[in-house]
């Protein structure tokens, strides 16, 4: 979340400047109906594909027409491969302004795809793949009225894949993040709604397929986070939130010969309908969606892993309809929390091992 907010602050600097002249507050409509697709691919044919200058360049390959470049790895080439994609739509950053009304609708698809396959590196030691999709974000001092709709038919997809690697690769890190429908206000959020229809999906797939002889001494780290419908302010009033969509994280490692890397860390986090405030009145949270986390190591048995369990960690967290009441300087007497939370949510974890948490319809109060 912290990295996402830093990115948003950079993207939204022009909006903040324009807000200074808005005496009675901003009124903004943002609608996105197209697609954002980011692709990083390394799929060698006859040779490796090299993009950029020879010395100190990062390997990347996005050749939509299928052209080969006659690049080859040498001792001057980097020892890491970094693939990173950020897609962002419908951002309103007015950190010191009043937003009288904002309506954000996302009807398209955001796809971040990082693929490395068939690579036989001699001096490439680590691979990092990061995919992030952000949609419908408001950051302001005060928001009087807000409507955020992710869909109908909207999707955020992150696909990170490494396969066919040879013994030269030491470690893999894969990270996916999807965030939609977030309002952060310093003072208050007056009224509004946040919607995730049933035909919407936030999905992350982190996949590593090892060929024979690949051991990855530095291990594999796979992380996935889906966040939908978030409100953070001192005061939250008269907001209805409906989450009927799908949040899916899949972390999968497959092996060819029953041998596993030195260590594997797999984690998945799904959050739907989260509110953090000091005072809450008239809040309604309804969820009939689906949250799934899968952490899998395929092609090995528990007996194969028995000598390596100390280097393995698997965790998952599914949270829906969470209300956090923060401490306040005002006296607690007379402060009423008014909220309705309804969840018919499916929460699923699939994993051989690990630590797993599933939370629905929860409220925490600190006074």
N, C-alpha and C positions, 0 to 999 in steps of 0.2 A: 504494500500500500504506500509506503514512504517513497519508494522509487517512482511509483505512478504519479504521485502528487508533484514531485520535482519535475517530471516531464510535462505535466499539465501546466505548471507555472511558466515554463519556458514557452510553450505553444501559445498561451493566452495573454501575452504581454500587451498586444495591441488592443484587446478588449478592455483591459484594465485602464488604459489611457483614455479611451473613449468614454468610460463611465464617469470621469470627473465632471463632465458637463451635464450629467443627468440629475437635475435637481430633485425631481419627484420619483426617481427610480427608473431603471431600465425596463423595457418591454421587448422581449426577444422571442422569435420563433425560429427553430432549427429543425429541418427535415432532411433526412438522408435516405435515398432510395437506391443508391448504386452499390457497387462492391468495391472493397479494398482488398487487394491480393498482393502479398509479399512472398517472394520465392527466392531462396538460396539453395542452389543445387551443386553438388559435386558428383557427377556420374561419368567417370572416365570411359572413353572408348579405347582409342589406341594409346593415348597419352593422358597425363594429368592436365587439367585446365588451370591456367594461371591468369589472374586478373590484377592489373596494377604493375608497378615497377618490380624488377626482379629482386632487389634487395629490400627486405623489411616489409614486403607486401603480404596481405592476407589472401589465402586461397579462397576463391569464390567462383561460382559458375552458374550464370543464368543465361542460357543460350536458347531462346524460344524457337529459333529456326534449326536448332540441332547442329550448329557449326562447331567444329573442333578448333582449338587453338593449339599451336605447336609448342606448348610450354612443358618443361620437365623440371622436376625437383632437383636441386643441387644443395651443396653445403651452405649456400647463402640464403636458402629459403627458410621461412619461419618454422619453428617447432610446434606451433599451435595453429589450429583452425578455429576461427570464431565466426559464427553465423548468428546474426541478430536482426530481428524485424519488429517494428512498432507500427501499428495501425491505430489511428485516432480520428473520431468523428464527433460532432456536436459537443463542443467544449465552450463553456461560458465562464471566463475567469474575471471576476470583478471583486477582488478581495477586500476593497475598502468602500464598496458601493452598496446601495439598496437596489435590489431587483424587485420591481413591482409585479412582474409577471414573466414567466419563462415556460415555453412549451417545446419540448424536445422529442422527436420521433425518429427512431432508427428502424428502417424497413429492409435493409440490405444485408450483406454478408461481409464479415471481416475474416480473412484467412491468412495465417502466418505459417509458412511451410519451409522448414529447414531439413535438407536431405543430404546425407553423405553415404554413398554406397560404392562397393567394389574397389575401395581404396587400399592400396598396398604400400603404405608409407615406410620409408627407411629412416627418416629422421623427424617425422611428425609425431609428437608425443601425446598431446592432449587435444580434445575437441570440446568446444562449448557451443551450445545451441540455445538461443533465447527467442521466444515468440511472445508478443504481447498485443492484445486488442483492448481498446478503450472506447466506450461510447456513452453519450448522455451524462456529462459531468457538469456540475454547477458549483463554483466556489465564490462566495460573496459574504459581505458583512451581514446582510439581512435579505431574506427571500420571503416576499409576501404571498406569492402564489406560484406553484410549480406543478407541471404535469410532465412526466417522463414515461415514454412508452418504448419498450424494446420489442419491436414486432408490431403486428403479427408477421410471422415468417422470418424473423431476424436470426442470424447465427454468428457466433464467434468461435472460430476453430483455430487451434494451434496443433501443428503436427511436426514433431522433432523425431528424426529417424537416422540411425547409424547402423549400417549393416555391411556384411562382407569384409570386415576389418581383419587385417593380418596382425602378426605378433608385435609389430613395431608400435602400435598404439597403446599408450599407457593408461589413459583415463578419459572418461566421458562425463560431461555435465549437461543436463537438459532441464530447461525451465520453461514453463508455460503459465501465462496469466491472462485471464479474461475478466474485465470489469465493465459493468453497465448499470446505469441508473444510480448515480451517487450525487447527493447534495451535502455540501459542507458549508455551514453558515456560522459566523462568529457569534451572532446574537440570537436570531430566531428564524424558524421556518413556519410561516403563517398557516397555509392550507395547501392542499394539493393531492396528487395521486402518483403512484409509481406502478407500472403495469408490465408483467411478463406473461404473455399469452401462452397457451399450451403447445403451440407449434414453434416455440423458440428454443434454442440450444446454446449453451456454453460448453465447449468440449475441448479437452486437452489429451493428446496421445503422445507419450514419450516412449519410443521403441528403440531398443538396442538388440541387434542380432549378431552374435559372435560366430565366426567360422572356427574351424579346427585350428588349434594352436594359439588363439587369442586369449590372453590371460589378464590383461589390463591391471598391472601392478598397483596403479593409483585408484582403481575402483571406478564405480559408476554411481552418479548422483542424479536422481530424477525427482522433479518437484512440479506440482500442478496446483493452481489456485483459481477458483471461479468465485466471483463476487457479484451479486445482483441485489438491487434495492437497498441502498444505505442512506441513512439520514444521521447527520451529526450536527448538533447545535445546542445552545443553552436551553432554548424553548422550542418545543415541537407541538403544533396544534392542528387538529382537524385534518389529518392526513390518512388516506386509505391506500393500502398497498396490497397488490395481488400478485402472487408468484405461482404460476402454473407451468413454468418451463422446465427444462432439463439442465442439470449441471453434472458433467461427467469428467472424471479424471482417470486415465488409464496409464499406468507405468508398467512396462513389460520388458523383460530381459529374456532372451532365448539363447541357448547354447547348443553347439553341434555334437560335442563329445562328452557331455556329462560333467565337464569341469567348469568351475565358476570363477569369476574375478576375485581379487583379494578382498573386496568389500562392495556391498551394494546398499545404497540408501534410497528408499522410495517413500514419498510423502504426497498426500493429496488433501486439499482443503476446499470445501464448498460452503459458501455463506449466502443465504437468501433471507431478506427481510431483517435487517439489523438496524437498530436505533440506539444512539447514545446521546443522552440529554440530561439536563438538570431538572427540567419540568416538562411533563407530557400531559396533554389534554386531548381527548377525542381521537386517539390513534386506533386504527383498525388494521390488523395484519392477517391476511388469509393466504394459505398455501396449499395447493393440491398438485404440486410438481413432483420432481424426481431428482434425487441426489445419489450419485454412484461414485465410489472410489474402488479401483482395482489395482492391487500391487501384486505382480506375478513374476516369478522366475521359472521359466519353462525349460524342460529338457533335463532337469536334475531332480533327484529325490532328496528327502530330508537327510538320508544317510550320506549323500554326496556333500551336503552342506555342513555336516555335523562338526567338522574341524574348523569351520570358518565363521560360526555364528556370531562370534564377538565383533566381527567387522560388518555385520548386517543389521540394518534397522528398517522397519516398515511401519508407517503410521498413517492414519487417516482421521479426518474430522469433518462431519456433516452438521451444519447448524442452520436451523430455520426458525424464524420468528423469535429473535433474541432482543430483549429490551433491557438496556443498561441505564439505570438512573444514577447519575454522578452526584458527588457531594456538592453542596451549595452553601454560600455564605448566608442565605436567608434562613430564618428560623424554620424548622421542620414542621411546626404546628400549622395547620391550615393548608399545607401543601398536599394536594390530591393528585394522584396518578390515575388517569382515566384511559384505559386501553383494552381492546378486545383482540385476542389472538386465537386463530383457528387454523389447525394444521391437519390435513389428510395426506401428508407428505410421505412418499416412499423414500427411505434412506437405506442404502445398501453398501456393504463393505465386503470385498472379496480379497482375502489374503491368507497365506499360510501362517504367518507369524505377525508379531508387532503389537503396537498400541493403537487402539481405535476408540473414537468418541463420536456419539451421535446425540444431538441436542435439539429438542423441539419445544416451542412454547415456553420459553424461559425468561425470567425477569430477575435482574440483580439490582439491589438498591443499596447505595452507600450514602449515609447521612453524617 
